Amino acid sequence: MYTCIKIGSIILGLASSANAHEQTPAYPKMKYSHVKNIVKYELSLFNQREDVRYYQVALFDKDFNSMPFSTKYRIIKVDYKEKVNFDVYVRKSDLDEATYICTISKMVKERSSRPVIASMICSKIKEETK
Amino acid sequence: MKYFIVACTALASPAFASSVDIVGNVAAKCVIQSAKAGVYGNPTADVLSTSPSDGGVLPVIRIDVAIADTYVANITYPTSFTSSPSLTDSVAWTGSTAVTQTSDAGMSGYDAAKTVAGSTTTYNLTIAGSTWFSTASTATYAVNKPFTGGTYVAQVTASCIPA
């Protein structure tokens, strides 16, 4: 029975040497936004993953619980070998808890028959930069 | 005489822009790469395994860090299928992650220093350079039940978190 199972395409990652996800800076600096009591962090995402075009932006506390924030697009489209700069806006009142700004690779459903390794890279909001 | 003076003046002029600075900056940075595909083998009716002895291929993730002691790597083996045929019973998952290659001999201690919590293995990336991690994954279907025919997809998650 089990010989009938089509296993060949059960893959946990793509065989490519140029599948990289990169986010900078590691420790972003706080900047004041044009809105009162809202601060801004400027980050950059570089997509060298041929298999991924979309990344989700997320803000977490130190225990990786989701926190409220604002950005232009929570799901960013980043073409292969493209660099995208994005801003994350955080309420000053949330700054005590806000710790990690992360981007997480997302797959479109049609491509999931050939899945990839999910990657998540975070930047840390350090106390001294708040 | 006039031309001679002009020529002498030009020769005596200082050479402008004789040197140009090149400024570089090495900042903390982490890059995650999927270095090698993983494939499940199907050694018995109820088992899917990435172990080479079971006919599978271990997926390999490469993580590069530019500066030592700035990042922690978390690698999580799958505990569910992201897509599969309809399954009526439960699947038991096991797995592990290990360092398979390093760019610096000092990284050889990473495996001894790793911590494991559930399906997640954590490494402190204390040395700048590249580290290759392989993740083993096994899915076992309910006792004495063969997996339903079809394509099964699972996902390894790699995270890079500043320390």
Interface residues (C-beta under 8 A of the other chain):
Chain A: M1 Y2 C4 I5 K6 I7 G8 S9 I10 I11 L12 G13 L14 A15 S16 S17 A18 N19 A20 H21 E22 Q23 T24 P25 A26 Y27 Q48 R49 D51 Y100 C102 S112 S113 P115 V116 I117 A118 S119 M120 I121 C122 S123 K124
Chain B: A27 A28 K29 C30 V31 I32 Q33 S34 A35 K36 A37 G38 V39 Y40 G41 N42 T44 A45 D46 L48 T50 P59 V60 I61 T70 Y71 P78 T82 S83 T135 S137 P146 F147 T148 G149 G150 T151 Y152 V153 A154 Q155 V156 T157 A158 S159 C160 I161 P162 A163
